[in-house]
Amino acid sequence: MEFLRDHFLIAMPNMCDPRFSQTLTYLCEHNAQGAMGLVVNRPLQLSLSTLLEQVAIPLSATMATDPPVYAGGPVQTDHGFILHRSPPDTFAATLQVTDEIGVTTSQDILQALAKGEGPAEFLVAIGYAGWGPGQLEKELAENAWLTVGADPNTLFRVPAAARLQAAADHLGVNLQLLAPEGGRA
C-alpha cells in the first residue's frame, strides 16, 4: 500500500460532496489508521488579523499583507491549523510532514506571526479534512480524486483561486476538459 503523505488531492468534477467540490487538499498524514489533510483553496471571509483579534493575541508587528484564513475542512471547525515552511521542532505542537513543511496547532505560532517572527510562508486554516481507515482508498478507487505529489510553491506562492489548476498542471490535466462522468466500456 502506498501512502500519500505530502500529496495533493484534486477533487474530480463528479465530486458530490459540496464540502469538497472543486477543492485542492494537501495531505498532511496518510497511513493505515486514515488520513488528515487541509483544503488549501477555500479562503473564508476572515483575515489573519481578525482571527488574531478573536483569540486575543495582540498584533504587535505591521503585516505586509493580511492573508485570508481558509476553510481547511469539515472536522474540528473550532480549531486552527497552520501549514508552514519551517525547520523541525520550531513550535510546540508541529506535525512535521516533510523536512521543510509542517502543520502546527499550538498558539505559539500565532503569537510568532503576530510579532512578525513566524514563518515567512504559511497558510492558516480552520478545521481539517479527515478519513478513517480505508475511507480515502475507497474514494480513490471510485475516482473521486486525482493525486499528485505536492509542490510547496503551489501551496504558498500560487493564489488560492489558481491552486487547483496549478496542481492539476503537474499532471498535465486541464480540469475544464474533464467530464463529470466516466465512460463505460
Secondary structure, DSSP 4 states (H G I P E B T S, - for coil): ----TTEEEEE-TT---TTTTT-EEEEEEEETTEEEEEE-S-EEEEEHHHHHHHTT----S--S--PEEEE--SEEEEEEEEEEE--TT-STTEEE-SSSEEEE-SHHHHHHHHTT-S-SSEEEEEEEEEE-TTHHHHHHHTT-EEEEE--HHHHHTS-HHHHHHHHHHTTT--GGG--SS----
